[in-house]
Amino acid sequence: MPQTIPYLDHNATTPCDPQVVAAMAPYWSQQFANPSQRGHRPGLAAAVAVDHARQTVADALGVTPSQVIFTSGATEANNLAIKGICEQRLPQGRHLVTVATEHAAVLEPCRYLERLGFTLTVLPVQPDGRLALDALAAALRPDTVLVSVMAANNEIGTLQDTAAIAALCRQRGIAYHCDAAQACGHVPLDPTGWGVDLLSLSGHKFYGPKGVGALVARPGLALAPQLHGGGQEGGYRSGSLSPPLIVGLAKALALALEDQQSRGQRLRVLREKLWQGLNGLKLPAGVELLRNGCPTHSLPHTLNVTVAGVDGARLHSRLRRRVALSSGSSCSSASGKPSHVLRALGRSPAEAAASLRFGLGRGATAADIDQALAAVQEALPLAGVP
Ligand SMILES: Cc1ncc(COP(=O)(O)O)c(C=O)c1O
């Protein structure tokens, strides 16, 4: 894609890093063998590449290789975690708990289970998007089998207190699943130290390829497989493995961790420059900027702002030509519905529609910020009232 306008939608997806593309290259047409065929040399070489990638991912997350289950992405990892635990723990109970601001890849599997007869509690969040721990504690019941709360929100960047959530669940013997698709590669993750039972991640959120992710499971955790077949991935996820995608995921994760801290510091500064710049714009009468999410507990590269008092559809149609950003999650944009995340923060449908999500990439510059600010300034008077 010719990059003619600043791309500030890195929460939706990131480009594949050239070093990742290079690492993947041999596994498409040259070393193409099936890693399940360890009986011949090409198969064994493919298996070694997958083993190496699994070790890299495990090292990056401080877990053992046998805890890593490769999947097609975070959607599949979430489905495996949520349905797998609920099926496995059927004799113990049929109650699960999640949060209103979760991604559809968590909410929809939970609602599916609700249709099958499970009881689902969807907890509200505080105005900054954080889950109140006492609300979670109060929602847990003797028949609760699973809690699913994400690490970082895809629309507003808010970080949840995963360690405290894990501790609450652990005390009660409840499985805790954490969708870390947005957090992985951007903020430190310590599933073992925190006591997370299941953690999902996705390659394309940290400059890896699309179509690959992983579910990291606590050792010894019993989980009912959701894809039955040849028994790959320890029987948890049947289906031929893709060495190029898996090698790419591992390479991308290793690269992301190399500069995670310094990148986070740099992007946080740029993000605050963007927020200050937005506040310095000339706003039409009756228009107000509202920051969504929690400034102190958030992904460093994510800023979500409601431009209250303007027509969201017109604002976005004006901005579209000047800057690539999102009005919410990619999923909610496609459906055209106001973002359920912003609604859960208390924004009205019109306010949710008039919201801008900026997702800064690792190469973001001050010039990108200036271009984005100029685009917003130009669009504001033309957007009109809702
Ligand atoms: C928080 C979160 N969970 C899950 C997903 C789905 O990930 P994937 O595209 O790998 O299926 C996304 C992607 O937008 C996400 O942001």
PDBQT file of the ligand as one rigid body, heavy atoms in Angstrom, charges set to zero:
ROOT
HETATM    1  C1  LIG A 401      -8.122  -7.328  22.259  1.00  0.00    +0.000 C 
HETATM    2  C2  LIG A 401      -8.231  -8.150  21.020  1.00  0.00    +0.000 A 
HETATM    3  N1  LIG A 401      -8.567  -9.437  21.115  1.00  0.00    +0.000 NA
HETATM    4  C3  LIG A 401      -8.663 -10.214  20.035  1.00  0.00    +0.000 A 
HETATM    5  C4  LIG A 401      -8.440  -9.729  18.779  1.00  0.00    +0.000 A 
HETATM    6  C5  LIG A 401      -8.556 -10.638  17.593  1.00  0.00    +0.000 C 
HETATM    7  O1  LIG A 401      -7.264 -10.996  17.172  1.00  0.00    +0.000 OA
HETATM    8  P1  LIG A 401      -7.018 -11.764  15.809  1.00  0.00    +0.000 P 
HETATM    9  O2  LIG A 401      -7.114 -10.742  14.732  1.00  0.00    +0.000 OA
HETATM   10  O3  LIG A 401      -5.639 -12.327  15.952  1.00  0.00    +0.000 OA
HETATM   11  O4  LIG A 401      -8.025 -12.841  15.701  1.00  0.00    +0.000 OA
HETATM   12  C6  LIG A 401      -8.091  -8.386  18.620  1.00  0.00    +0.000 A 
HETATM   13  C7  LIG A 401      -7.894  -7.810  17.269  1.00  0.00    +0.000 C 
HETATM   14  O5  LIG A 401      -8.411  -6.760  16.954  1.00  0.00    +0.000 OA
HETATM   15  C8  LIG A 401      -7.985  -7.575  19.770  1.00  0.00    +0.000 A 
HETATM   16  O6  LIG A 401      -7.663  -6.291  19.685  1.00  0.00    +0.000 OA
ENDROOT
TORSDOF 0
